[in-house]
């Protein structure tokens, strides 16, 4: 199991998603956060299990939500680069690395 570091920009995106979903339906933001945390734990335990999208950047899906977690596996840790919904602008791959 590798430790997972979350970039501040990815943390901000996750908070924004939580707030948006919580506003849509009471409790939905908390369910999203629970599923996101599960996804991040899975990434740390099985970092190579998600598909590589671009030059070492991988993408894991958040269960029950359409959000995606973009991350990079390093020798001693996993770095979460972004948390995005597919309806939003997709990451500029070169800027994430």
C-alpha positions as CSV (number, residue, x, y, z in Angstrom):
1,X,0.0,0.0,0.0
2,X,1.3,3.4,-1.0
3,X,0.6,6.6,0.8
4,X,-1.7,9.0,-1.2
5,X,-1.0,12.7,-1.5
6,X,-3.8,14.9,-2.7
7,X,-2.8,18.1,-4.5
8,X,-4.5,21.2,-3.1
9,X,-6.2,21.8,-6.5
10,X,-7.7,18.3,-6.4
11,X,-8.8,18.7,-2.8
12,X,-10.5,22.0,-3.9
13,X,-12.2,20.2,-6.8
14,X,-13.5,17.5,-4.4
15,X,-14.8,20.1,-1.9
16,X,-16.6,21.9,-4.8
17,X,-18.2,18.6,-5.9
18,X,-19.3,17.9,-2.4
19,X,-20.9,21.3,-1.9
20,X,-22.6,21.1,-5.3
21,X,-24.0,17.6,-4.7
22,X,-25.0,18.5,-1.1
23,X,-26.9,21.5,-2.5
24,X,-28.7,19.3,-5.0
25,X,-29.9,16.8,-2.4
26,X,-29.3,16.7,1.3
27,X,-26.8,13.9,2.1
28,X,-25.7,13.4,-1.5
29,X,-22.5,15.4,-0.9
30,X,-21.6,13.2,2.0
31,X,-22.3,10.0,0.0
32,X,-20.0,11.4,-2.7
33,X,-17.2,12.1,-0.2
34,X,-17.6,8.6,1.2
35,X,-17.3,7.0,-2.2
36,X,-14.3,9.3,-3.1
37,X,-12.5,8.3,0.1
38,X,-13.1,4.6,-0.8
39,X,-11.7,5.3,-4.3
40,X,-8.6,7.0,-2.8
41,X,-8.0,4.1,-0.4
42,X,-8.4,1.7,-3.4
43,X,-5.9,3.7,-5.4
44,X,-3.4,3.5,-2.5
45,X,-3.9,-0.3,-2.1
46,X,-3.9,-1.1,-5.9
47,X,-2.3,1.9,-7.6
48,X,-1.7,0.1,-11.0
49,X,-5.4,-1.1,-11.2
50,X,-6.8,1.8,-13.1
51,X,-6.2,2.6,-16.8
52,X,-3.3,4.8,-17.9
53,X,-4.7,7.7,-19.8
54,X,-1.6,9.7,-20.7
55,X,2.1,9.3,-19.9
56,X,1.7,7.7,-16.4
57,X,-1.5,9.5,-15.5
58,X,-4.2,7.1,-14.5
59,X,-7.9,7.5,-14.0
60,X,-10.1,5.8,-11.4
61,X,-13.9,6.1,-11.4
62,X,-15.8,7.1,-8.2
63,X,-18.5,4.4,-7.6
64,X,-22.1,5.6,-8.0
65,X,-21.0,9.0,-9.3
66,X,-19.6,10.0,-12.6
67,X,-16.6,11.7,-11.1
68,X,-13.1,10.6,-12.0
69,X,-9.9,10.7,-10.0
70,X,-6.7,11.4,-12.0
71,X,-3.5,10.3,-10.4
72,X,0.1,9.4,-10.9
73,X,2.0,6.5,-9.3
74,X,5.5,7.4,-8.1
75,X,8.0,5.0,-6.4
76,X,7.0,5.9,-2.8
77,X,3.6,7.4,-3.2
78,X,0.5,8.1,-5.3
79,X,-0.3,11.7,-6.2
80,X,-4.0,12.7,-6.9
81,X,-3.8,15.3,-9.5
82,X,-7.5,16.1,-10.2
83,X,-11.1,15.1,-9.3
84,X,-13.4,15.9,-12.3
85,X,-16.9,15.3,-13.6
86,X,-16.9,14.3,-17.3
87,X,-19.2,17.3,-18.1
88,X,-16.4,19.7,-17.0
89,X,-13.4,20.6,-19.1
90,X,-11.1,17.6,-19.1
91,X,-7.6,18.1,-17.8
92,X,-4.8,19.3,-19.9
93,X,-2.7,16.2,-19.6
94,X,0.6,18.0,-20.0
95,X,-0.2,20.4,-17.1
96,X,-1.2,17.6,-14.7
97,X,2.1,15.7,-14.8
